[in-house]
Amino acid sequence: MRWLSARTLVSQHGVPKSELWKGFSGAPTAAKAAVGCLAPFLFLGLALAQGLVLPFEGPRGYTLAQAFAEGLKAPPPTLLALLLPEPPWRDGYELVGGLYSRAGARLAREITGADWVLLGREEERGLRLFLAGKEGVKEGLFANLGAAWLWLQKEGLAPKFSALPAPKGDEARLQALARGEDPDPLHRSALDLREGRGAGLLLGLLPERLLLFWQGRLPRAYGLLRLFAEGKREEALKEAEALLSGDALERTAAHLVLRALEDPRWPASARALKEAFPESPLAWEEVSFAAFQEGKGEEAKEALLQAIRLRPDSWLYWTNLGWALYLTGDLPRAIRASERAVALNPNATAYYNLGLFRAIYGDYLGAKAAYDRALRLDEGEDFQEALKDLEARGEPLALFFRAYVAERAGLEAKALYRAFLEAHPRHPAAFAARRALARLEGGELRLFLEKLTLIPGDLEARPFRAGEAVFPEVRLEGRPYLLRAPLESLLFREGEEVGRAEKPLGFPPLTAGLKEVAPALTLPEPGRYTLEVRYGEAKALVPLEVGPPSLARRLYALGLTPKDLSGTPLLTPKEALGPEGERLLLERTLEALKEAAPLATSPSLTAPLPKGPYQGKSVQEILKNPSPDLVRAFYEHVLENPEALGENDVVNGFVEWLLGP
């Protein structure tokens, strides 16, 4: 089924960020301007604090919003730029179509607890306003500000026979206030509120619910998402059930939790959500997912048409609408919807759908063009579903393109091409099928062993030592394309297999070359071995002479770098991996300890050790004359407890080991 499933819907954060308008268009620097124009807002009083004007979207967004707020006796929009929270789920307002939408306006009102919320957006044809109130959300597009103000008067919001105050103020200065730069007392109170220092001048100016939000008393929807983020499944499900009959914010949060937890009630909650929150394209999107899952193409189509009406530029909705129309048998409109999807955002799913639809029509060139584009866009996750869709069809080109996609995805395609030729030897695509078979018959896989390492991506590490894991780094080539086969490592000793590991390969279609790390194998003991790496029919063999374990190499494999007191590594990587690595490590560690002995003058380092194998000796005495066996014992301890060295230097690590816990 070629429709795109839901995105990750639930955030892992209990309280989302604010400063929603950071980065609005306009001058980038904050001009030093008088803030007297904001003074009237300080004296609004509690009775007038129930409505909010948010910053408008556009090049004059702040000055326009401030004019409307002043005329409506609402708080400064710049305060809301600092204090309006995002909804609690991932992507916030954007998930429901953006803040500047009917759904965004409704959520902003519910989150803040305001009686009404006004948002605006400058467009080419004028100013679009969204007004969310107790009766729902109203929307209007106005050619001039006077018409917009008259509309607000008719809605009973603006005083009758009044004029909209002239937009004034410095847009750059207002943007700076919205970012919290050079704040006046009112905006300082907003910043203090965000930092948990009380409401200050905002008390009585902003809705109580918004003030309580920043004082830690979150709406239940936020608490629900916090339960989910903390992994409290049963508690989250219980709270979600309670919120399914709440407002739009609560219902949306509850549905998203049911969806994320794969609760069987989520299809019903999706359908209930679109009834309670029809302004939300997400609600209709979720209904379409439920309908797709239940095989109800007609319902999915109708839901997606509603979602597109609310969000006509969503490539996701157009992609899924194409599939819904296909399920209902409307192939011409399915093609047009898919073409619209790829025009908005080229994506593999829509192109795979387009290829299928055109193949059903018998359009070889159109289907080939669509499949070629889909294969180039596919990151390795979509072709399997496309093959299933083709397998379900009986048209000649469906079989041909099943072979075509399989070949380019690295799957077995010869049998499919042969089946097509046997069934349709005179089909116009038969020539392409014969040519593809010839290409596959002459194909080959090649494997080149580039190096063997202790750490993937690191230096060549031969000769190896017992107990080490060998990582073969290989280069794969396929003609015409790589085969989707596992990469295998095998270890032999005297002809007998002593180790084997397998790693599945993942790569996008059309891949002809790849560098990979084959699965590692551990060398059990000293001796002679043969390492074999296989990929399909290609393989590479390399003899290995394995010596006794090396302290230096074991430390290197763990990513531990012994350093002296100055922080200088005792060994270079080449020395650590070399045949003399252990000897050099012990010698240089002894030197570093002896050089540090004169510095060990504190009472804890000059007093005799009260217990342990070195009881009666001081740390200073041990540093003056350490033995190789003592240093070796320290490094064996480090190998068992890597944190004993970590980012520490070897001298302090050694001293801490001597002193013990």
ZADREN-201988 format. One record per residue (C-alpha): x, y, z; residue number from 0. Coordinates in nm, 2 decimals. Layout:
% ZADREN-201988
      x      y      z seq
      X      Y      Z NUM
...
END
This chain:
% ZADREN-201988
      x      y      z seq
   0.00   0.00   0.00   0
   0.17   0.31  -0.12   1
   0.07   0.58   0.13   2
   0.29   0.76   0.37   3
   0.23   0.67   0.73   4
   0.22   0.92   1.02   5
   0.53   1.11   1.13   6
   0.67   1.10   1.48   7
   0.39   1.28   1.65   8
   0.47   1.30   2.01   9
   0.75   1.52   2.15  10
   0.98   1.39   2.43  11
   0.97   1.73   2.60  12
   0.71   1.82   2.86  13
   0.72   2.19   2.81  14
   0.79   2.33   2.46  15
   0.99   2.63   2.38  16
   0.84   2.97   2.33  17
   0.98   3.27   2.13  18
   0.76   3.15   1.84  19
   0.83   3.46   1.63  20
   1.21   3.47   1.65  21
   1.34   3.55   1.31  22
   1.04   3.75   1.17  23
   1.11   3.94   0.86  24
   1.23   4.30   0.90  25
   1.53   4.49   1.01  26
   1.78   4.26   1.18  27
   1.90   4.50   1.45  28
   1.71   4.66   1.74  29
   1.69   5.03   1.70  30
   1.70   5.23   2.02  31
   1.36   5.39   2.03  32
   1.13   5.53   2.29  33
   0.88   5.28   2.43  34
   0.62   5.53   2.53  35
   0.38   5.39   2.27  36
   0.35   5.08   2.49  37
   0.27   5.27   2.80  38
  -0.11   5.26   2.75  39
  -0.10   4.88   2.78  40
   0.02   4.91   3.14  41
  -0.31   5.03   3.26  42
  -0.56   4.80   3.09  43
  -0.68   4.64   3.40  44
  -0.82   4.29   3.47  45
  -1.15   4.34   3.29  46
  -0.98   4.40   2.96  47
  -0.72   4.12   2.98  48
  -0.93   3.85   2.83  49
  -0.84   3.91   2.46  50
  -0.50   3.86   2.29  51
  -0.36   3.99   1.97  52
  -0.06   3.79   1.85  53
   0.22   3.93   1.63  54
   0.11   3.92   1.27  55
   0.31   3.74   1.00  56
   0.47   3.96   0.74  57
   0.72   4.25   0.70  58
   0.51   4.48   0.91  59
   0.38   4.21   1.14  60
   0.46   4.38   1.47  61
   0.35   4.73   1.39  62
   0.02   4.61   1.24  63
  -0.05   4.38   1.54  64
   0.03   4.66   1.78  65
  -0.22   4.89   1.61  66
  -0.49   4.63   1.64  67
  -0.40   4.55   2.00  68
  -0.41   4.92   2.09  69
  -0.75   4.96   1.92  70
  -0.89   4.65   2.09  71
  -0.73   4.74   2.43  72
  -0.54   4.42   2.43  73
  -0.19   4.36   2.58  74
   0.12   4.42   2.35  75
   0.17   4.15   2.10  76
   0.54   4.15   2.18  77
   0.45   4.00   2.52  78
   0.29   3.71   2.35  79
   0.60   3.66   2.13  80
   0.78   3.59   2.45  81
   0.51   3.40   2.64  82
   0.29   3.20   2.40  83
   0.38   2.83   2.45  84
   0.39   2.58   2.17  85
   0.15   2.29   2.20  86
   0.31   1.99   2.38  87
   0.36   1.76   2.09  88
   0.65   1.76   1.84  89
   0.64   2.03   1.57  90
   0.39   2.23   1.78  91
   0.15   2.44   1.58  92
   0.30   2.33   1.26  93
   0.15   1.98   1.31  94
  -0.20   2.13   1.28  95
  -0.12   2.35   0.98  96
   0.08   2.63   1.15  97
  -0.01   2.90   1.40  98
  -0.15   3.13   1.13  99
  -0.44   2.90   1.05 100
  -0.78   2.83   1.18 101
  -0.65   2.54   1.39 102
  -0.36   2.74   1.51 103
  -0.58   3.02   1.63 104
  -0.81   2.79   1.81 105
  -0.52   2.61   1.99 106
  -0.36   2.94   2.09 107
  -0.69   3.05   2.25 108
  -0.72   2.73   2.44 109
  -0.36   2.73   2.56 110
  -0.37   3.08   2.68 111
  -0.72   3.08   2.83 112
  -0.81   3.40   2.65 113
  -1.17   3.49   2.56 114
  -1.05   3.56   2.21 115
  -0.73   3.55   2.01 116
  -0.66   3.75   1.69 117
  -0.39   3.66   1.44 118
  -0.30   3.81   1.11 119
  -0.10   3.74   0.80 120
   0.00   3.98   0.53 121
  -0.07   3.83   0.19 122
  -0.04   3.96  -0.17 123
  -0.41   4.03  -0.18 124
  -0.44   4.19   0.16 125
  -0.45   4.11   0.53 126
  -0.59   3.78   0.64 127
  -0.72   3.76   0.99 128
  -0.81   3.46   1.21 129
  -1.04   3.53   1.51 130
  -1.08   3.25   1.76 131
  -1.36   3.29   2.01 132
  -1.60   3.08   2.22 133
  -1.81   3.01   1.91 134
  -1.53   2.89   1.70 135
  -1.28   3.04   1.45 136
  -1.37   3.30   1.19 137
  -1.14   3.40   0.90 138
  -1.14   3.69   0.66 139
  -0.92   3.84   0.39 140
  -0.93   4.22   0.36 141
  -0.79   4.44   0.09 142
  -0.72   4.72   0.34 143
  -0.69   4.78   0.72 144
  -1.02   4.97   0.73 145
  -1.22   4.68   0.60 146
  -1.05   4.45   0.86 147
  -1.14   4.69   1.14 148
  -1.50   4.71   1.02 149
  -1.52   4.33   1.02 150
  -1.40   4.33   1.39 151
  -1.67   4.59   1.47 152
  -1.94   4.37   1.31 153
  -1.80   4.08   1.52 154
  -1.86   4.29   1.83 155
  -1.49   4.30   1.91 156
  -1.39   4.66   1.81 157
  -1.57   4.96   1.95 158
  -1.84   5.09   1.71 159
  -1.78   5.42   1.53 160
  -1.41   5.39   1.62 161
  -1.11   5.40   1.39 162
  -0.81   5.17   1.39 163
  -0.52   5.35   1.54 164
  -0.25   5.43   1.28 165
   0.03   5.17   1.28 166
   0.33   5.33   1.44 167
   0.65   5.24   1.60 168
   0.98   5.09   1.48 169
   0.93   4.74   1.34 170
   1.29   4.65   1.43 171
   1.25   4.78   1.79 172
   0.93   4.57   1.83 173
   1.11   4.27   1.70 174
   1.39   4.33   1.95 175
   1.14   4.35   2.23 176
   0.99   4.02   2.11 177
   1.33   3.86   2.14 178
   1.38   4.00   2.49 179
   1.65   4.25   2.39 180
   1.68   4.58   2.59 181
   1.34   4.52   2.76 182
   1.12   4.79   2.92 183
   0.96   4.71   3.26 184
   0.67   4.53   3.11 185
   0.88   4.30   2.89 186
   1.12   4.25   3.18 187
   0.83   4.11   3.38 188
   0.76   3.87   3.09 189
   1.13   3.75   3.10 190
   1.11   3.72   3.48 191
   0.79   3.51   3.45 192
   0.96   3.28   3.21 193
   1.25   3.24   3.46 194
   1.01   3.16   3.74 195
   1.04   3.49   3.92 196
   0.67   3.58   3.94 197
   0.42   3.76   3.72 198
   0.51   4.12   3.83 199
   0.34   4.38   3.60 200
   0.17   4.10   3.40 201
  -0.07   4.02   3.68 202
  -0.42   4.12   3.56 203
  -0.29   4.20   3.22 204
  -0.26   3.85   3.07 205
  -0.51   3.56   3.11 206
  -0.46   3.36   3.43 207
  -0.41   3.03   3.25 208
  -0.11   3.17   3.06 209
   0.04   3.31   3.38 210
  -0.01   2.98   3.56 211
   0.15   2.80   3.27 212
   0.48   2.98   3.33 213
   0.45   2.92   3.70 214
   0.45   2.55   3.65 215
   0.08   2.47   3.65 216
   0.05   2.32   3.31 217
  -0.27   2.23   3.13 218
  -0.36   1.86   3.15 219
  -0.26   1.81   2.78 220
   0.10   1.89   2.87 221
   0.09   1.66   3.17 222
  -0.03   1.38   2.95 223
   0.26   1.42   2.71 224
   0.50   1.43   3.00 225
   0.37   1.10   3.12 226
   0.43   0.96   2.78 227
   0.78   1.10   2.76 228
   0.86   0.94   3.09 229
   0.75   0.60   2.96 230
   0.45   0.57   3.20 231
   0.23   0.38   2.95 232
  -0.06   0.29   3.18 233
  -0.08   0.63   3.34 234
  -0.06   0.80   3.00 235
  -0.34   0.58   2.86 236
  -0.56   0.64   3.16 237
  -0.51   1.02   3.13 238
  -0.56   1.01   2.75 239
  -0.89   0.83   2.80 240
  -1.00   1.11   3.04 241
  -0.90   1.38   2.79 242
  -1.08   1.23   2.49 243
  -1.39   1.44   2.58 244
  -1.20   1.76   2.64 245
  -1.13   2.06   2.43 246
  -0.94   2.06   2.10 247
  -0.60   2.08   2.27 248
  -0.68   1.79   2.51 249
  -0.84   1.57   2.24 250
  -0.55   1.62   2.00 251
  -0.29   1.53   2.27 252
  -0.50   1.23   2.38 253
  -0.53   1.10   2.03 254
  -0.16   1.14   1.96 255
  -0.07   0.94   2.27 256
  -0.32   0.66   2.17 257
  -0.16   0.66   1.82 258
   0.20   0.66   1.94 259
   0.12   0.37   2.19 260
  -0.07   0.18   1.91 261
  -0.37   0.16   2.13 262
  -0.66   0.00   1.93 263
  -0.89   0.29   2.02 264
  -0.69   0.53   1.80 265
  -0.90   0.50   1.48 266
  -1.21   0.59   1.68 267
  -1.04   0.88   1.85 268
  -0.93   1.01   1.51 269
  -1.28   1.01   1.38 270
  -1.40   1.18   1.70 271
  -1.12   1.44   1.67 272
  -1.22   1.55   1.33 273
  -1.58   1.61   1.46 274
  -1.46   1.81   1.75 275
  -1.17   1.99   1.58 276
  -1.26   2.01   1.21 277
  -1.03   2.31   1.16 278
  -0.73   2.08   1.21 279
  -0.58   1.92   0.90 280
  -0.41   1.67   1.13 281
  -0.75   1.54   1.24 282
  -0.85   1.46   0.88 283
  -0.50   1.32   0.81 284
  -0.54   1.08   1.10 285
  -0.89   0.97   0.98 286
  -0.73   0.89   0.64 287
  -0.47   0.67   0.81 288
  -0.74   0.49   1.00 289
  -0.93   0.44   0.68 290
  -0.63   0.32   0.49 291
  -0.55   0.07   0.76 292
  -0.91  -0.06   0.74 293
  -0.91  -0.07   0.36 294
  -1.17   0.21   0.33 295
  -1.05   0.40   0.03 296
  -1.36   0.61  -0.01 297
  -1.33   0.74   0.35 298
  -0.96   0.80   0.31 299
  -1.03   1.00   0.00 300
  -1.29   1.22   0.16 301
  -1.07   1.28   0.46 302
  -0.78   1.38   0.25 303
  -0.99   1.62   0.04 304
  -1.08   1.79   0.36 305
  -0.72   1.80   0.48 306
  -0.61   1.95   0.15 307
  -0.88   2.21   0.17 308
  -0.72   2.33   0.49 309
  -0.36   2.28   0.38 310
  -0.35   2.28   0.00 311
   0.03   2.29  -0.02 312
   0.09   1.96   0.17 313
   0.27   1.72  -0.05 314
   0.20   1.44   0.20 315
  -0.18   1.49   0.16 316
  -0.16   1.49  -0.22 317
   0.06   1.18  -0.22 318
  -0.18   0.99   0.00 319
  -0.48   1.13  -0.20 320
  -0.33   0.97  -0.51 321
  -0.34   0.63  -0.34 322
  -0.69   0.68  -0.20 323
  -0.82   0.77  -0.55 324
  -0.64   0.46  -0.69 325
  -0.82   0.24  -0.43 326
  -1.15   0.39  -0.54 327
  -1.08   0.31  -0.90 328
  -1.04   0.68  -1.01 329
  -0.70   0.63  -1.19 330
  -0.70   0.96  -1.39 331
  -0.75   1.17  -1.08 332
  -0.50   0.95  -0.89 333
  -0.24   1.04  -1.16 334
  -0.32   1.41  -1.13 335
  -0.30   1.40  -0.75 336
   0.04   1.22  -0.76 337
   0.17   1.47  -1.02 338
   0.06   1.75  -0.78 339
   0.25   1.58  -0.50 340
   0.58   1.55  -0.68 341
   0.54   1.91  -0.80 342
   0.52   2.02  -0.44 343
   0.79   1.79  -0.32 344
   0.96   1.52  -0.52 345
   0.93   1.20  -0.31 346
   0.98   0.84  -0.38 347
   0.64   0.73  -0.27 348
   0.45   0.95  -0.51 349
   0.67   0.86  -0.80 350
   0.64   0.49  -0.73 351
   0.26   0.54  -0.73 352
   0.28   0.74  -1.05 353
   0.48   0.46  -1.21 354
   0.23   0.20  -1.11 355
  -0.07   0.41  -1.23 356
   0.09   0.47  -1.57 357
   0.20   0.11  -1.60 358
  -0.17   0.00  -1.55 359
  -0.26   0.24  -1.83 360
   0.01   0.08  -2.05 361
   0.22   0.40  -2.07 362
   0.57   0.24  -2.09 363
   0.77   0.57  -2.12 364
   0.56   0.75  -1.86 365
   0.59   0.46  -1.61 366
   0.97   0.42  -1.68 367
   1.03   0.79  -1.62 368
   0.84   0.78  -1.29 369
   1.01   0.46  -1.17 370
   1.35   0.60  -1.26 371
   1.29   0.91  -1.05 372
   1.15   0.71  -0.76 373
   1.45   0.48  -0.76 374
   1.68   0.79  -0.75 375
   1.49   0.93  -0.46 376
   1.45   0.61  -0.27 377
   1.69   0.59   0.03 378
   1.63   0.22   0.06 379
   1.30   0.20   0.24 380
   1.03   0.22  -0.02 381
   1.10  -0.02  -0.31 382
   0.97  -0.32  -0.13 383
   0.62  -0.18  -0.10 384
   0.64  -0.07  -0.46 385
   0.72  -0.43  -0.56 386
   0.42  -0.56  -0.36 387
   0.19  -0.32  -0.54 388
   0.32  -0.44  -0.88 389
   0.29  -0.80  -0.77 390
  -0.08  -0.75  -0.70 391
  -0.15  -0.64  -1.06 392
  -0.20  -0.85  -1.37 393
  -0.12  -0.60  -1.64 394
   0.18  -0.68  -1.87 395
   0.38  -0.37  -1.77 396
   0.32  -0.44  -1.40 397
   0.53  -0.76  -1.45 398
   0.79  -0.59  -1.65 399
   0.84  -0.31  -1.40 400
   0.84  -0.55  -1.12 401
   1.15  -0.70  -1.28 402
   1.28  -0.35  -1.36 403
   1.26  -0.23  -1.00 404
   1.39  -0.55  -0.86 405
   1.70  -0.54  -1.08 406
   1.78  -0.18  -0.98 407
   1.72  -0.26  -0.61 408
   1.97  -0.55  -0.61 409
   1.71  -0.83  -0.60 410
   1.67  -1.13  -0.82 411
   1.52  -1.01  -1.15 412
   1.62  -1.27  -1.41 413
   1.32  -1.50  -1.34 414
   1.08  -1.20  -1.36 415
   1.21  -1.08  -1.70 416
   1.19  -1.44  -1.83 417
   0.83  -1.47  -1.70 418
   0.74  -1.15  -1.88 419
   0.90  -1.27  -2.21 420
   0.72  -1.60  -2.19 421
   0.38  -1.44  -2.13 422
   0.42  -1.14  -2.36 423
   0.69  -1.22  -2.62 424
   0.55  -0.96  -2.87 425
   0.50  -0.68  -2.62 426
   0.67  -0.35  -2.71 427
   0.87  -0.38  -2.38 428
   1.00  -0.73  -2.48 429
   1.31  -0.57  -2.64 430
   1.40  -0.39  -2.31 431
   1.34  -0.72  -2.12 432
   1.58  -0.91  -2.35 433
   1.84  -0.64  -2.32 434
   1.81  -0.65  -1.94 435
   1.85  -1.03  -1.93 436
   2.17  -1.00  -2.14 437
   2.30  -0.73  -1.91 438
   2.23  -0.95  -1.60 439
   2.39  -1.25  -1.76 440
   2.71  -1.06  -1.80 441
   2.69  -0.90  -1.46 442
   2.94  -0.97  -1.18 443
   3.01  -0.89  -0.82 444
   3.36  -0.80  -0.70 445
   3.49  -0.77  -0.34 446
   3.82  -0.60  -0.25 447
   3.97  -0.62   0.10 448
   4.11  -0.28   0.17 449
   4.24  -0.32   0.53 450
   4.19  -0.50   0.86 451
   4.15  -0.29   1.17 452
   4.09  -0.30   1.54 453
   3.85  -0.01   1.52 454
   3.62   0.05   1.21 455
   3.77   0.33   1.00 456
   4.10   0.32   1.18 457
   4.46   0.22   1.08 458
   4.56  -0.11   0.93 459
   4.63  -0.33   1.24 460
   4.81  -0.64   1.11 461
   4.97  -0.85   1.26 462
   4.70  -0.93   1.50 463
   4.72  -1.06   1.86 464
   4.51  -1.32   2.04 465
   4.18  -1.20   2.18 466
   4.14  -0.91   1.93 467
   3.84  -0.85   1.71 468
   3.93  -0.81   1.34 469
   3.72  -0.57   1.14 470
   3.76  -0.63   0.76 471
   3.70  -0.31   0.56 472
   3.60  -0.40   0.21 473
   3.50  -0.23  -0.12 474
   3.21  -0.39  -0.31 475
   3.13  -0.34  -0.68 476
   2.84  -0.48  -0.88 477
   2.76  -0.48  -1.24 478
   2.50  -0.35  -1.32 479
   2.41  -0.31  -0.95 480
   2.50  -0.44  -0.62 481
   2.32  -0.75  -0.50 482
   2.11  -0.73  -0.19 483
   2.30  -1.01  -0.02 484
   2.46  -1.04   0.33 485
   2.83  -0.97   0.39 486
   2.99  -1.26   0.57 487
   3.31  -1.31   0.76 488
   3.46  -1.66   0.82 489
   3.76  -1.77   1.02 490
   3.95  -2.09   0.95 491
   4.23  -2.27   1.13 492
   4.39  -2.57   0.96 493
   4.09  -2.59   0.73 494
   3.84  -2.60   1.01 495
   3.59  -2.32   1.05 496
   3.63  -2.16   1.40 497
   3.42  -1.84   1.35 498
   3.14  -1.70   1.13 499
   2.94  -1.38   1.14 500
   2.69  -1.23   0.90 501
   2.58  -0.87   0.84 502
   2.28  -0.77   0.62 503
   2.36  -0.48   0.38 504
   2.13  -0.18   0.34 505
   2.17   0.06   0.05 506
   1.96   0.26  -0.19 507
   1.85   0.13  -0.53 508
   2.09   0.20  -0.82 509
   2.39   0.14  -0.60 510
   2.69   0.00  -0.80 511
   2.97   0.05  -0.54 512
   2.99   0.06  -0.17 513
   3.25   0.06   0.11 514
   3.16  -0.14   0.41 515
   3.29  -0.29   0.73 516
   3.23  -0.67   0.73 517
   3.13  -0.83   1.06 518
   3.41  -0.86   1.31 519
   3.55  -1.19   1.43 520
   3.76  -1.25   1.74 521
   4.09  -1.44   1.72 522
   4.07  -1.70   2.00 523
   4.45  -1.78   2.05 524
   4.79  -1.74   1.89 525
   4.84  -1.93   1.57 526
   4.78  -1.93   1.19 527
   4.44  -1.85   1.05 528
   4.27  -1.77   0.73 529
   4.01  -1.50   0.72 530
   3.75  -1.51   0.44 531
   3.50  -1.24   0.35 532
   3.21  -1.33   0.12 533
   2.95  -1.13  -0.06 534
   2.73  -1.33  -0.29 535
   2.97  -1.52  -0.52 536
   3.26  -1.28  -0.46 537
   3.51  -1.35  -0.18 538
   3.85  -1.25  -0.05 539
   4.09  -1.46   0.16 540
   4.38  -1.34   0.37 541
   4.62  -1.54   0.60 542
   4.67  -1.42   0.95 543
   4.96  -1.48   1.18 544
   4.83  -1.42   1.53 545
   5.06  -1.35   1.82 546
   5.02  -1.33   2.20 547
   4.80  -1.05   2.35 548
   4.94  -0.70   2.37 549
   4.86  -0.45   2.65 550
   4.92  -0.15   2.42 551
   4.68  -0.29   2.15 552
   4.41  -0.38   2.40 553
   4.41  -0.03   2.54 554
   4.41   0.11   2.19 555
   4.11  -0.10   2.09 556
   3.92   0.04   2.39 557
   4.00   0.39   2.28 558
   4.22   0.45   2.58 559
   4.53   0.67   2.53 560
   4.79   0.66   2.82 561
   4.93   1.02   2.86 562
   5.20   1.17   3.08 563
   5.14   1.46   3.33 564
   5.17   1.71   3.04 565
   4.89   1.53   2.85 566
   5.13   1.40   2.58 567
   5.04   1.05   2.46 568
   5.30   0.79   2.56 569
   5.26   0.61   2.23 570
   5.17   0.71   1.87 571
   4.89   0.50   1.71 572
   5.15   0.34   1.49 573
   5.37   0.25   1.80 574
   5.07   0.12   1.99 575
   4.98  -0.11   1.71 576
   5.33  -0.21   1.63 577
   5.52  -0.52   1.74 578
   5.71  -0.33   2.01 579
   5.40  -0.15   2.15 580
   5.38  -0.33   2.48 581
   5.75  -0.29   2.56 582
   5.74   0.08   2.47 583
   5.42   0.13   2.68 584
   5.58  -0.02   2.99 585
   5.91   0.16   2.95 586
   5.75   0.50   2.90 587
   5.50   0.45   3.18 588
   5.79   0.38   3.42 589
   5.97   0.69   3.30 590
   5.65   0.90   3.35 591
   5.60   0.77   3.70 592
   5.96   0.83   3.80 593
   5.95   1.18   3.67 594
   5.64   1.25   3.88 595
   5.78   1.12   4.20 596
   5.94   1.45   4.32 597
   5.59   1.61   4.29 598
   5.43   1.36   4.52 599
   5.48   1.57   4.84 600
   5.13   1.59   4.99 601
   5.08   1.40   5.32 602
   4.85   1.14   5.16 603
   5.13   1.06   4.91 604
   5.42   1.05   5.16 605
   5.24   0.85   5.43 606
   5.27   0.47   5.43 607
   4.98   0.29   5.27 608
   4.78   0.13   5.55 609
   4.66  -0.18   5.36 610
   4.69  -0.36   5.03 611
   4.98  -0.54   4.86 612
   5.20  -0.23   4.91 613
   5.12  -0.18   5.27 614
   5.40   0.01   5.45 615
   5.52   0.19   5.14 616
   5.42   0.54   5.04 617
   5.30   0.64   4.70 618
   5.61   0.86   4.66 619
   5.84   0.56   4.73 620
   5.65   0.35   4.47 621
   5.67   0.62   4.21 622
   6.05   0.65   4.26 623
   6.10   0.28   4.19 624
   5.80   0.12   4.01 625
   5.84  -0.23   3.86 626
   5.72  -0.34   3.52 627
   5.50  -0.60   3.69 628
   5.33  -0.33   3.90 629
   5.27  -0.12   3.59 630
   5.13  -0.42   3.41 631
   4.90  -0.50   3.70 632
   4.78  -0.14   3.68 633
   4.70  -0.17   3.31 634
   4.52  -0.50   3.36 635
   4.30  -0.32   3.61 636
   4.24  -0.04   3.35 637
   4.13  -0.30   3.09 638
   3.88  -0.43   3.34 639
   3.78  -0.08   3.45 640
   3.83   0.17   3.16 641
   3.71   0.46   3.37 642
   4.02   0.42   3.59 643
   4.21   0.59   3.31 644
   3.95   0.75   3.08 645
   4.06   1.11   3.01 646
   4.30   1.10   3.31 647
   4.68   1.09   3.27 648
   4.86   0.77   3.36 649
   5.03   0.92   3.67 650
   4.71   1.03   3.84 651
   4.53   0.72   3.73 652
   4.81   0.50   3.88 653
   4.82   0.70   4.20 654
   4.44   0.67   4.24 655
   4.47   0.30   4.18 656
   4.73   0.27   4.46 657
   4.53   0.47   4.71 658
   4.22   0.26   4.63 659
   3.86   0.35   4.70 660
END
